[in-house]
Amino acid sequence: MEFQWTIFAFVVIVALVSALALGAAIVFEAFRRRFNHAHAEGHPIFEDPSSLKQVPCPYIFDPAEKYISLIIPAFNEEHRLPGALDETINYLQQRAAKDKSFSYEVVIVDDGSADGTKRVAFDFVKKYTVENVRVILLGRNHGKGEAIRKGMLHSRGELLLMLDADGATKVDDLEKLENQIHTVAKRELGGSSASDSSLQISDFPIAAFGSRAHLEDKALATFALCLRGSGTATF
């Protein structure tokens, strides 16, 4: 009988210890997830690979510092990203050379890539400086939508443009979207006689969306172009 009670007591002790361990594990996991979420949603920083200086990320509701931000979500795009970036930056540089008021930044969001996407992105930062090209690392794959959201949240442009990393879109089609934005802005003025030069695009909550129709017979663009803190208008 005494032996049976000893076994029973041992089983009870083991069960209690297991329950306590399980409870502690649950509490620890809940704390870890909350900490990781807070860390992920904290104020991120950019690292300049040339100087290793850390540059605080801007926020979408800060005053715009650039005319346009091009957000490029990238997941395992080591081979296609260089061509897309070369074409995009060449276009932006040519446009800036013609128009001194035109300023830009390219924000590459590495969505947890397992290949050399990060290396390629930082090579472009080194080449064009962190003032013009920035990289956001998400650590793990969150999906394209979250990558775009992160990029737009921490961009500096008055206009925010999402551009795919595969180079399928002609970046010079951007001007078609800008023209649509200006058209809608004029319509919002209600037929006012205000001149084009007096228009501030950011005065109007507008978003413009194109499609990949340019890969077929009829073309527009594959862009989503938004304004800081914008609402939505489509065409």
Summary of the structure (lengths in Angstrom):
residues: 235
radius of gyration: 25.0
end to end distance: 85.1
largest distance: 101.6
contacts: 673
relative contact order: 0.13
helix: 46%
strand: 19%
